[in-house]
Amino acid sequence: MALQDELTAAQRCLDELIRTVGRLEQHVGGGLELRRVRSDTEHLRESLGLLRASAPQERPAMPGPEMVPVPDTPYDSSLWADADEEGVGSRDRRAP
């Protein structure tokens, strides 16, 4: 998963945590423990925002070179009829 996708998933989870803490606050009231949990969730929200701001931006993938299929069939030998043999010399001439 890409970094931005991970940060988005973490943000969704944090948003759900904040909603859940809000529902708990309605049921339990505003005691010291719940205020501490609320404060911790706010710190997490700030920290995740800072992390998102400092995360490197993803660069779009550069397209690779175009693939050119090479056939498995033998090449036409007439293409090289007048060519010199590499490393051997010309067919009709003698080596010095």
C-alpha beads as a LAMMPS data file, in Angstrom:
LAMMPS data file: protein, C-alpha beads

96 atoms
95 bonds

1 atom types
1 bond types

-500.0 500.0 xlo xhi
-500.0 500.0 ylo yhi
-500.0 500.0 zlo zhi

Masses

1 110.0

Atoms # bond

1 1 1 0.000 0.000 0.000
2 1 1 1.303 3.465 -0.829
3 1 1 2.210 5.944 1.886
4 1 1 -0.713 8.264 1.130
5 1 1 -3.095 5.291 1.272
6 1 1 -1.699 4.316 4.678
7 1 1 -2.080 7.866 5.969
8 1 1 -5.659 7.992 4.701
9 1 1 -6.441 4.673 6.408
10 1 1 -4.917 5.963 9.657
11 1 1 -7.010 9.142 9.366
12 1 1 -10.192 7.085 8.920
13 1 1 -9.366 5.013 12.000
14 1 1 -8.602 8.138 14.008
15 1 1 -11.879 9.738 12.934
16 1 1 -13.734 6.620 14.096
17 1 1 -11.859 6.737 17.419
18 1 1 -12.845 10.385 17.915
19 1 1 -16.516 9.548 17.189
20 1 1 -16.377 6.620 19.615
21 1 1 -14.824 8.755 22.355
22 1 1 -17.615 11.288 21.795
23 1 1 -20.258 8.573 22.254
24 1 1 -18.491 7.347 25.400
25 1 1 -18.482 10.891 26.722
26 1 1 -22.257 11.052 26.276
27 1 1 -22.751 7.798 28.180
28 1 1 -20.175 8.200 30.935
29 1 1 -19.936 11.936 31.357
30 1 1 -16.861 14.110 31.509
31 1 1 -14.677 12.499 34.152
32 1 1 -10.933 12.933 34.431
33 1 1 -10.187 9.674 32.616
34 1 1 -12.380 10.554 29.666
35 1 1 -10.894 14.047 29.405
36 1 1 -7.478 12.401 29.250
37 1 1 -8.623 10.086 26.452
38 1 1 -10.140 13.068 24.599
39 1 1 -6.841 14.954 24.983
40 1 1 -4.879 11.951 23.706
41 1 1 -7.093 11.660 20.630
42 1 1 -6.574 15.367 19.916
43 1 1 -2.805 14.869 20.182
44 1 1 -3.069 11.949 17.769
45 1 1 -5.026 14.117 15.340
46 1 1 -2.363 16.843 15.478
47 1 1 0.481 14.325 15.125
48 1 1 -1.130 12.636 12.152
49 1 1 -1.666 16.033 10.522
50 1 1 2.021 16.868 11.002
51 1 1 3.020 13.480 9.626
52 1 1 0.801 13.958 6.591
53 1 1 2.286 17.425 5.975
54 1 1 5.873 16.176 6.231
55 1 1 5.380 12.998 4.182
56 1 1 7.081 13.049 0.803
57 1 1 4.738 13.475 -2.109
58 1 1 4.508 10.453 -4.335
59 1 1 5.734 10.916 -7.852
60 1 1 3.692 9.441 -10.634
61 1 1 5.285 6.381 -12.141
62 1 1 7.249 7.110 -15.262
63 1 1 6.131 5.049 -18.221
64 1 1 8.749 2.512 -19.236
65 1 1 10.103 2.068 -22.718
66 1 1 7.723 0.573 -25.222
67 1 1 8.213 -3.169 -25.541
68 1 1 8.869 -4.379 -29.061
69 1 1 8.173 -8.057 -29.674
70 1 1 10.961 -9.992 -31.389
71 1 1 9.765 -13.000 -33.373
72 1 1 11.279 -16.447 -32.777
73 1 1 11.314 -17.261 -36.488
74 1 1 14.702 -17.168 -38.277
75 1 1 15.648 -14.015 -40.139
76 1 1 15.695 -13.958 -43.917
77 1 1 19.316 -14.744 -44.897
78 1 1 19.000 -12.556 -48.007
79 1 1 19.162 -9.559 -45.680
80 1 1 22.872 -10.295 -45.169
81 1 1 23.762 -11.598 -48.629
82 1 1 26.310 -8.862 -49.370
83 1 1 27.494 -8.290 -45.790
84 1 1 30.935 -9.223 -44.470
85 1 1 31.166 -11.978 -41.879
86 1 1 32.070 -10.252 -38.664
87 1 1 35.575 -11.172 -37.589
88 1 1 36.178 -13.405 -40.653
89 1 1 36.396 -10.946 -43.485
90 1 1 34.723 -10.900 -46.847
91 1 1 33.563 -14.175 -48.408
92 1 1 35.324 -13.813 -51.719
93 1 1 38.552 -12.295 -50.455
94 1 1 41.487 -13.866 -48.660
95 1 1 42.678 -12.674 -45.330
96 1 1 46.050 -10.825 -45.443

Bonds

1 1 1 2
2 1 2 3
3 1 3 4
4 1 4 5
5 1 5 6
6 1 6 7
7 1 7 8
8 1 8 9
9 1 9 10
10 1 10 11
11 1 11 12
12 1 12 13
13 1 13 14
14 1 14 15
15 1 15 16
16 1 16 17
17 1 17 18
18 1 18 19
19 1 19 20
20 1 20 21
21 1 21 22
22 1 22 23
23 1 23 24
24 1 24 25
25 1 25 26
26 1 26 27
27 1 27 28
28 1 28 29
29 1 29 30
30 1 30 31
31 1 31 32
32 1 32 33
33 1 33 34
34 1 34 35
35 1 35 36
36 1 36 37
37 1 37 38
38 1 38 39
39 1 39 40
40 1 40 41
41 1 41 42
42 1 42 43
43 1 43 44
44 1 44 45
45 1 45 46
46 1 46 47
47 1 47 48
48 1 48 49
49 1 49 50
50 1 50 51
51 1 51 52
52 1 52 53
53 1 53 54
54 1 54 55
55 1 55 56
56 1 56 57
57 1 57 58
58 1 58 59
59 1 59 60
60 1 60 61
61 1 61 62
62 1 62 63
63 1 63 64
64 1 64 65
65 1 65 66
66 1 66 67
67 1 67 68
68 1 68 69
69 1 69 70
70 1 70 71
71 1 71 72
72 1 72 73
73 1 73 74
74 1 74 75
75 1 75 76
76 1 76 77
77 1 77 78
78 1 78 79
79 1 79 80
80 1 80 81
81 1 81 82
82 1 82 83
83 1 83 84
84 1 84 85
85 1 85 86
86 1 86 87
87 1 87 88
88 1 88 89
89 1 89 90
90 1 90 91
91 1 91 92
92 1 92 93
93 1 93 94
94 1 94 95
95 1 95 96
